Amino acid sequence: QVQFVESGGGLVQPGGSLRLSCAASGSLIGIWPMVWYRQAPGKQRVVVATILISGSTDYAQSVKGRFTISRDGAVNTVYLQMNSLKPEDTAVYYCNTPSKVFPWGQGTQVTVSE
């Protein structure tokens, strides 16, 4: 059973940076495409960034140029570098595959506020 453990969230001021990590229990990274999702209070979970098996990446328009998704297959981890954070980036961040076939982790809370 694959499990995801997200970490790295916290409270940061607008304009600040955070680096999120998603550790997968199985040898998943680099074999499956991976996605970072986020869910803001009262809203649906949405795609933030995707990294394909090829290494190509794609981003939601709202984070393009500010966020970077990457992976390290050796440690089965996907990362999300978030720069120039805005209050609207406040959400719980999760990772999973595009098809969401594996159970969700607990997520990591990101709060952007003065």
N, C-alpha and C positions, 0 to 999 in steps of 0.2 A: 504494500500500500504506500503510494507516494504521499508524502506530507511536505507542506511548505511552512517555513518559519520566517516571517518578515520581521525586520528590526531596523533601527536607525532613525525612527521618527522622533519628534520632540516639538518643543515650542521655539519658534524662531521669529525674529522681527522681519518685517517686509524688507526685501532686498537681500536677505540672508540666504544661506545654502544649507542643504542637508544631503547626505548620501544614504539611501536606503539599500538594504540587502535582503535577498530572498534566498534562503538555503533550502534546497530540495533534498529529501531523504534518499531518493534513488538516483541512478545515473541518468538524469533527465536532461540536464543542461547541454545544449549542443546537439541533442538528438531530436528534441521537440522544439517548435517555436514557443517563445514565452512572451507573456504580456504582463505589464503592470496596469492594474485597475485602481480606481479610487471611488470612494462613496462618501459624498458630503451629507451632512444631516438632512434628512427628509428627501433625499434625492436617490435616483437609481445609481447602481454601480456602472461606471463607464470606463472605456479603454483610454489609457494615458499614453502608453508607449509599447511597441512591439519589436521583438528581435527575431528574425527568421533563422532557420537552420543555416542558411547561407551567410548569416551575419548582417544582412541588410536590416535596416531599422526604419520604423515609421512612427510618427507622433501625432497626437491630437493637435489640432491647430492652436488650441489655447496654451500649449506648452512648447511648441516648436521654437527652437533657438534658445530655450532656457533649460530643458531637461535632456539628459543623455542616458540611454539604456545601454548596458554592456553585460558581458557574462564572462565567467571563468569556469570552464568545464572541469578543470582539475579539482575544484572544490565545490562543484555542483551549485554554483551561486550566480544569481542574476542581480545586477545593481541598477539603481536609478539615481543618477547625480542630478540634483535639483538646485539650480541657481536662480538668482533674481526672483525669489519667492514672493508671491502676492497673497493677500488675505483670501482670495478666491481659490487658492490651492489647498486650503484647509479641508482635510478629509481623512478618512482611514484608507490606507493604501494596501493593496493586496497583489499577489502574483498568482498566475495560473497559466494554463495553455489557452490558445484562442478558443478551443472547443470546451473549455472549462470541465474537462472530464474528471479531474481529480478534486478531492475535498478542499475547500477553502481553508487557509490558515486563519490565524487570529487577526491578522492585519497589524499595521503599525500606524499610530495616530500622528498626523502632521498638523500642527496648529501654527498659523502665521498671523501674528498679532503684535501690536505695539506693547 
